[in-house]
Amino acid sequence: MHRRLQLSTFADPNRARGETGRHAILRGWCIKLCGGSNPLVRTNRPSSYLEGHIFPSEPESEPATRQILDFLGPAEHIIMSARDTYPYRLAQLSDAGGDISKRWRVIFYVWDTKTNKLVRRQKWISASFKTKAQKTAEANRLIKRINELLVDGYHLGESQQTKKSSQQIWTWAEAFDWVYQHREPSIRKRSIQTLELIRTELKEWIRINNLDHLPIQHVRFEHCDAFMQWLRRKRNIGNATYNNYLSFLKLNFNYLVSQQRLDYSPAARLHPLHTDEPENTHFPSAIKTKFLEAYPEELKIMAQYIYYSFIRPGELRKLQVKHIRDNSIFVPGHISKNRKSAHVLIPPALERLLQDLHVRKMPPHFYLISHNGKPGPKPVSTNFFNNRHLQVRKDLGLGREYTLYCWKHTGVTDTYRQTRDIEFVSRQCRHSSLDMTKRYLRGLGLLLEFPDQGELPDLGL
């Protein structure tokens, strides 16, 4: 098997450039072996001295650690240098082709300071484990602990001092689980669903590629790119969805970096794919009339809120009476899709609706729209109005593109056609820039108008 050595992980790059002697020999040996297919090999500059600390094997140490030390024998010790780290190959299971009647073992390679080379070591799985599940569980425990030791810098040699590593080593999946648990209370439900999807798909990809024990510190650009390409093929996603998933992948790595759990993001060099202008659908006049005639009263009220205010259905169901001001509706950041607080203007037609429903006379803590369309003490469920709209659409025999959200697109389209005021539309949509608004309007088939040809200049020749 070829070995692929990561030369970019020297503990001290400045010193590495000035090395001579046996360090130069090692570097040449590393270059000769580069280009292989094993991504689980890491090469760091070896120490030029034999200083170090013996990893303790006292009774309070973990059982797996004691077993590792025991099988090495009294003449050899696993040590951690106080200054340098060493090359190694991560532990992997050799399961005799899945035959539980044969002995299973864990194989890894550790650096020997006496010979200045990697030496192979193995730990046999005890015969006391009879079933495949028992053998696999024991192997997983040993592999995880051995890899922790290797990543921490342990190697073969001699020393008179002891030092126990306190660094926590996570696998890729464990690191993303930690991110999910820490960020879950502070992000939107829809974002949580995407994070969960990324985490679930990643675990499957890791299992398929036998990278279950790959430490998060060993994840490289190549791993991230391979995972994203696999995800794209498996889910048959377009460029826009790919970019959305990529942003969440980067978000996880960036969070680990910000929390000092990782030195850099291996996904940083992955770039989003090109996307065309979004294609948004608004209701033609006839379709708009059909929906309003077929809607029950509560759905007709919801449609008006969306049409006049451009507030998204998911935001509207969380608004309360206290958010209705004299001339505007306040959308708090914890409700808003972009997490930014903002006001939207109340147009005259929407003001008439608020007056008819006596909204401002209701208790401030009531939700703006409940099951009957009027303010109430309890919010509606996430898909309450979406499901009711869906049923009406099916009864009318209309296409799937006509969603409840299209009332926002329809309101924007009608408002822009009547006012030609792109700045007002931008503020009412709570967009961060006019460029975003222009892109949105182009997706609706707008911004295509030209001046009257009769008003164009003429030289009169």
Secondary structure, 3 states (H helix, E strand, C coil): CCCCCEHHHCCCHHHHHCCCCHHHHHHHHHHHHCCCCCCCEECCCCCCCCCCEECCCCCCCCHHHHHHHHHHCCCCEEEECCCCCCCEEEEEEECHHHCCCCCCEEEEEEEECCCCEEEEEEEECCCCCCCHHHHHHHHHHHHHHHHHHHHCCEEEECCCEECCCCCCCCEHHHHHHHHHHHHHHHCCHHHHHHHHHHHHHHHHHHHHCCCCCCEHHHCCHHHHHHHHHHHHHHHCCCHHHHHHHHHHHHHHHHHHHHCCCCCCCCCCCCCCCCCCCCCCCCCCHHHHHHHHHHCCHHHHHHHHHHHHHCCCHHHHCCCEHHHECCCEEEECCCCCCCCCCEEEECCHHHHHHHHHCCHHHCCCCCECCCCCCCCECCCCCCCHHHHHHHHHHHHHCCCCCCCCCHHHHHHHHHHHHHHCCHHHHHHHHCCCCHHHHHHHHHHCCCCCCCCCHHHCCCCCC
